[in-house]
Amino acid sequence: MSTAQHKIGSGFGAHSTADEVLDGIDLSGKLALVTGGYSGIGLETTRSLARAGAHVVVPARRPESAREALAGIDGVETDELDLGDLESVRAFAERFLASGRTVDIVIDSAGIMACPETRVGPGWEAQFATNHLGHFALVNRVWPAIEAGGARVVSVSSTGHHASGIRWDDVHWNTGYDKWGAYGQAKTANVLFAVELDRLGRDRGVRAFALHPGGILTPLQRHLPKEEMVERGWIDETGRILHPESFKTPQQGAATQVWAATSPQLDGVGGVYLEDCDVAEPAPVDGARTGVMPYAIDPGEARRLWALSAELTGVNAFA
């Protein structure tokens, strides 16, 4: 399979910050929709976009917490949205569309990671439902505003996608639940979503990207016991980060998604997976967790997942 997954030489890298990739870019008059935009790398994304002049809408499961976190940042508004509840997604989308505004940037940054087995909605596995299906429904419901704005849609995945492709025979892990396998499947779904959305939307002026933001210690790790993070060599018994050079700061972690959303270097490009503020290479055959796995950018897998997601959520803007 030929691939567009090759570095373009952006001039940025693993240590670039969101503010640096936005240097010289004026987002005045642009509207950005950022899920998870009040915590971790999402908060830094919101800050940087707002500093560049964008008006940022941050839908949040905990609107009061979002307002507290975003206090003092000009050009930001919050609303209520629970990605694990499709009725909440529908209600938010209806409120937003009623405002008559168009969208220039969508960054699907919210997510959960490696949680204990949890069921939402009609018994769906929570990581697949929240990280993928909720964002799928959101983008499809807000599609009229996205299309009108000729937006870029950025789906935040992870190197975790290396852990699992789509388990077509049991996407909701009804048997043999594994928290890291379920996270990996959800992150693969984030990439496949961008691949198919880009195919469907490019002739309408909408491009989509997926990415790995890098290793960052943020509230995303809330479900991991300290003992597990110690065992993985991330921290010591006192909570001190053992190898700071192996982790990005939240500002560095936000850089790739901000670059994906705004960089003129990506004009005319889409449907690719990014890392370290550049297009990623295909994953190496030695098993190293870098680059993108072939199953995550497979067009057939992407179409199949889109069809399943539309069936599960009852939403498809392209039907």
Summary of the structure (lengths in Angstrom):
residues: 319
radius of gyration: 18.1
end to end distance: 27.6
largest distance: 53.2
contacts: 1090
relative contact order: 0.17
helix: 43%
strand: 14%
